[in-house]
Amino acid sequence: MAVIARLAGIVLWLGICCWQGVCQTGPSDNPIQQPASEASVFESFFSEVAQRKNASWPTAPNGQSTGVKETTIQEAAGLTEREASILTEVAMDLEARMRSVNIGSAIFEARLRSVESGQSSEELERQLLRDMEERSRQMVMEHVQQLRTAFGDARFQTLYGYARARQKARTAVAAAAPRR
């Protein structure tokens, strides 16, 4: 009996130590200290919408349908059919535009320019990546504005709240995942 009590004490102690280690976050992980920008929230949300375009029937590894229907974003966010259609259209358009930005060829071009100008290739690549990030952010914000116009402010704010909640949920899952 004493052995069991001692083992239970050790297990409890280990559990508390591990729990404290798992639940600690660095300053950059704290969403209160670093709130996500509207652009970053909608960039990931648009990507999710484009990937989930329609409700799907999940399949098992053998390819057979599991028969379990996933909740659509329309159902989860409480959107009308028209709003869901607009959201999907805007998300698909953004995805197509983002794919048209070819980072590989842009870096190759920056390297060619560095040879011609004598400037550091790394410096030109960093500037190019900053420019491309800004261009991507602008594309996202243009699509956000399309949604804001189509939905009206009240419905847009509801959707924005849902998108923020989705991002917080993804962040929480990522933070809880074991680090290697």
C-alpha positions, -999 to +999 in steps of 0.1 A: +000+000+000+029+024+008+044+016-026+012+025-043+009+058-024+045+066-032+040+058-069+008+079-070+027+108-054+055+105-080+029+103-109+011+134-095+043+153-092+054+144-127+020+153-141+021+188-124+057+194-137+048+183-172+016+203-172+034+235-162+060+230-189+034+223-216+013+253-207+041+279-206+042+302-236+068+327-246+059+364-251+054+360-288+028+332-282+006+355-262-023+367-283-031+395-259+004+410-263+005+405-301-030+407-315-034+393-350-039+419-377-071+418-398-049+408-428-033+378-411-067+367-397-083+368-431-054+354-450-056+322-431-094+322-431-096+327-468-072+299-473-093+276-451-125+286-470-108+280-504-097+245-492-130+236-478-150+251-507-179+228-502-190+204-475-171+171-479-176+136-468-144+126-450-128+094-463-110+067-444-074+057-454-088+030-477-107+056-497-142+046-484-165+073-471-168+075-434-204+088-437-197+117-413-205+150-428-182+179-419-198+212-408-196+238-436-183+272-429-217+285-438-232+265-410-205+272-385-203+309-391-241+313-395-240+327-430-268+329-455-264+310-488-257+343-506-230+353-480-214+319-482-213+321-519-197+356-518-172+344-492-162+314-513-159+335-544-137+360-527-115+333-511-111+314-544-101+347-562-075+355-536-061+320-537-057+322-575-040+356-572-017+344-545-007+314-566+002+338-595+029+353-573+060+332-581+085+336-553+111+313-570+113+333-602+114+366-582+144+353-562+161+342-594+155+377-608+169+393-576+201+372-580+205+382-616+201+419-606+227+415-578+252+401-604+245+431-627+246+457-599+272+443-577+249+445-547+245+417-522+222+390-534+209+384-498+201+421-494+181+422-527+163+389-518+153+403-483+140+434-499+121+414-525+105+392-499+095+423-479+079+437-510+061+405-518+048+402-483+035+437-485+019+430-519+003+398-505-010+418-475-025+444-499-042+417-519-057+402-488-069+436-476-085+443-511-104+411-507-114+419-471-128+452-484-148+433-510-163+413-482-170+443-460-188+460-489-208+429-498-218+420-463-223+454-447-205+463-415-226+444-390-225+411-408-188+416-417-180+421-380-198+389-372-177+371-398-145+387-386-153+375-350-157+340-364-125+342-384-106+354-353-120+326-332-109+301-358-074+315-359-072+314-321-083+278-321-056+269-347-030+288-327-040+270-295-037+236-312-003+245-327+009+257-293-002+225-276+015+203-302+048+187-291+079+206-302+108+187-317 
